[in-house]
Amino acid sequence: MGKQNEVLIHIKTNKVGSEMVKSTGFSKEEWSELDEDEKQEIINERVWESIDCWVTGDE
């Protein structure tokens, strides 16, 4: 359980980096055209998908 908490803390404190943008499948140009709410929604979806895989072991 401690490991999962570390992941959640890391996500909360992590700024959106280019690696995270790459993982959304958007180009930098497309990404910069989105408004902040859209960006946050996309990131939240991707982040939770990847945590889900990590926690359940699904690929």
PyMOL commands that place a pseudoatom at each C-alpha (Angstrom):
pseudoatom trace, name=CA, resn=MET, resi=1, chain=A, elem=C, hetatm=0, pos=[0.000, 0.000, 0.000]
pseudoatom trace, name=CA, resn=GLY, resi=2, chain=A, elem=C, hetatm=0, pos=[2.891, 2.347, 0.725]
pseudoatom trace, name=CA, resn=LYS, resi=3, chain=A, elem=C, hetatm=0, pos=[4.064, 2.071, -2.864]
pseudoatom trace, name=CA, resn=GLN, resi=4, chain=A, elem=C, hetatm=0, pos=[0.688, 3.130, -4.226]
pseudoatom trace, name=CA, resn=ASN, resi=5, chain=A, elem=C, hetatm=0, pos=[0.677, 6.196, -1.968]
pseudoatom trace, name=CA, resn=GLU, resi=6, chain=A, elem=C, hetatm=0, pos=[4.113, 7.157, -3.289]
pseudoatom trace, name=CA, resn=VAL, resi=7, chain=A, elem=C, hetatm=0, pos=[2.755, 7.030, -6.832]
pseudoatom trace, name=CA, resn=LEU, resi=8, chain=A, elem=C, hetatm=0, pos=[-0.228, 9.226, -5.962]
pseudoatom trace, name=CA, resn=ILE, resi=9, chain=A, elem=C, hetatm=0, pos=[1.976, 11.733, -4.149]
pseudoatom trace, name=CA, resn=HIS, resi=10, chain=A, elem=C, hetatm=0, pos=[4.359, 11.806, -7.111]
pseudoatom trace, name=CA, resn=ILE, resi=11, chain=A, elem=C, hetatm=0, pos=[1.505, 12.571, -9.497]
pseudoatom trace, name=CA, resn=LYS, resi=12, chain=A, elem=C, hetatm=0, pos=[0.133, 15.347, -7.313]
pseudoatom trace, name=CA, resn=THR, resi=13, chain=A, elem=C, hetatm=0, pos=[3.520, 17.039, -7.033]
pseudoatom trace, name=CA, resn=ASN, resi=14, chain=A, elem=C, hetatm=0, pos=[4.706, 16.392, -10.587]
pseudoatom trace, name=CA, resn=LYS, resi=15, chain=A, elem=C, hetatm=0, pos=[4.496, 19.213, -13.113]
pseudoatom trace, name=CA, resn=VAL, resi=16, chain=A, elem=C, hetatm=0, pos=[3.348, 18.215, -16.570]
pseudoatom trace, name=CA, resn=GLY, resi=17, chain=A, elem=C, hetatm=0, pos=[6.534, 17.360, -18.411]
pseudoatom trace, name=CA, resn=SER, resi=18, chain=A, elem=C, hetatm=0, pos=[7.156, 16.629, -22.053]
pseudoatom trace, name=CA, resn=GLU, resi=19, chain=A, elem=C, hetatm=0, pos=[7.186, 12.893, -21.278]
pseudoatom trace, name=CA, resn=MET, resi=20, chain=A, elem=C, hetatm=0, pos=[3.631, 13.085, -19.988]
pseudoatom trace, name=CA, resn=VAL, resi=21, chain=A, elem=C, hetatm=0, pos=[2.565, 15.110, -23.024]
pseudoatom trace, name=CA, resn=LYS, resi=22, chain=A, elem=C, hetatm=0, pos=[4.149, 12.491, -25.309]
pseudoatom trace, name=CA, resn=SER, resi=23, chain=A, elem=C, hetatm=0, pos=[2.173, 9.777, -23.561]
pseudoatom trace, name=CA, resn=THR, resi=24, chain=A, elem=C, hetatm=0, pos=[-1.086, 11.560, -24.455]
pseudoatom trace, name=CA, resn=GLY, resi=25, chain=A, elem=C, hetatm=0, pos=[-0.391, 11.102, -28.173]
pseudoatom trace, name=CA, resn=PHE, resi=26, chain=A, elem=C, hetatm=0, pos=[-0.592, 14.829, -28.931]
pseudoatom trace, name=CA, resn=SER, resi=27, chain=A, elem=C, hetatm=0, pos=[2.115, 16.734, -30.770]
pseudoatom trace, name=CA, resn=LYS, resi=28, chain=A, elem=C, hetatm=0, pos=[3.556, 19.773, -28.969]
pseudoatom trace, name=CA, resn=GLU, resi=29, chain=A, elem=C, hetatm=0, pos=[1.674, 22.068, -31.361]
pseudoatom trace, name=CA, resn=GLU, resi=30, chain=A, elem=C, hetatm=0, pos=[-1.654, 20.334, -30.777]
pseudoatom trace, name=CA, resn=TRP, resi=31, chain=A, elem=C, hetatm=0, pos=[-1.020, 20.285, -27.041]
pseudoatom trace, name=CA, resn=SER, resi=32, chain=A, elem=C, hetatm=0, pos=[-0.281, 24.011, -26.873]
pseudoatom trace, name=CA, resn=GLU, resi=33, chain=A, elem=C, hetatm=0, pos=[-3.607, 24.755, -28.603]
pseudoatom trace, name=CA, resn=LEU, resi=34, chain=A, elem=C, hetatm=0, pos=[-5.648, 23.046, -25.863]
pseudoatom trace, name=CA, resn=ASP, resi=35, chain=A, elem=C, hetatm=0, pos=[-6.923, 25.089, -22.944]
pseudoatom trace, name=CA, resn=GLU, resi=36, chain=A, elem=C, hetatm=0, pos=[-5.889, 24.234, -19.393]
pseudoatom trace, name=CA, resn=ASP, resi=37, chain=A, elem=C, hetatm=0, pos=[-9.111, 22.368, -18.551]
pseudoatom trace, name=CA, resn=GLU, resi=38, chain=A, elem=C, hetatm=0, pos=[-8.770, 20.149, -21.616]
pseudoatom trace, name=CA, resn=LYS, resi=39, chain=A, elem=C, hetatm=0, pos=[-5.129, 19.418, -20.796]
pseudoatom trace, name=CA, resn=GLN, resi=40, chain=A, elem=C, hetatm=0, pos=[-5.962, 18.511, -17.207]
pseudoatom trace, name=CA, resn=GLU, resi=41, chain=A, elem=C, hetatm=0, pos=[-8.796, 16.216, -18.269]
pseudoatom trace, name=CA, resn=ILE, resi=42, chain=A, elem=C, hetatm=0, pos=[-6.580, 14.358, -20.762]
pseudoatom trace, name=CA, resn=ILE, resi=43, chain=A, elem=C, hetatm=0, pos=[-3.739, 14.027, -18.264]
pseudoatom trace, name=CA, resn=ASN, resi=44, chain=A, elem=C, hetatm=0, pos=[-6.079, 12.769, -15.547]
pseudoatom trace, name=CA, resn=GLU, resi=45, chain=A, elem=C, hetatm=0, pos=[-7.460, 10.097, -17.882]
pseudoatom trace, name=CA, resn=ARG, resi=46, chain=A, elem=C, hetatm=0, pos=[-3.990, 8.935, -18.959]
pseudoatom trace, name=CA, resn=VAL, resi=47, chain=A, elem=C, hetatm=0, pos=[-2.526, 9.010, -15.490]
pseudoatom trace, name=CA, resn=TRP, resi=48, chain=A, elem=C, hetatm=0, pos=[-5.344, 6.975, -13.996]
pseudoatom trace, name=CA, resn=GLU, resi=49, chain=A, elem=C, hetatm=0, pos=[-5.193, 4.489, -16.875]
pseudoatom trace, name=CA, resn=SER, resi=50, chain=A, elem=C, hetatm=0, pos=[-1.492, 3.955, -16.269]
pseudoatom trace, name=CA, resn=ILE, resi=51, chain=A, elem=C, hetatm=0, pos=[-1.937, 3.644, -12.495]
pseudoatom trace, name=CA, resn=ASP, resi=52, chain=A, elem=C, hetatm=0, pos=[-4.703, 1.137, -13.101]
pseudoatom trace, name=CA, resn=CYS, resi=53, chain=A, elem=C, hetatm=0, pos=[-2.356, -0.970, -15.229]
pseudoatom trace, name=CA, resn=TRP, resi=54, chain=A, elem=C, hetatm=0, pos=[0.409, -0.687, -12.657]
pseudoatom trace, name=CA, resn=VAL, resi=55, chain=A, elem=C, hetatm=0, pos=[-1.831, -1.600, -9.717]
pseudoatom trace, name=CA, resn=THR, resi=56, chain=A, elem=C, hetatm=0, pos=[-3.658, -4.463, -11.432]
pseudoatom trace, name=CA, resn=GLY, resi=57, chain=A, elem=C, hetatm=0, pos=[-0.680, -5.650, -13.470]
pseudoatom trace, name=CA, resn=ASP, resi=58, chain=A, elem=C, hetatm=0, pos=[-2.610, -5.343, -16.741]
pseudoatom trace, name=CA, resn=GLU, resi=59, chain=A, elem=C, hetatm=0, pos=[-0.734, -4.094, -19.780]
for i in range(1, 59): cmd.bond("trace and resi %d" % i, "trace and resi %d" % (i + 1))
show_as sticks, trace
zoom trace
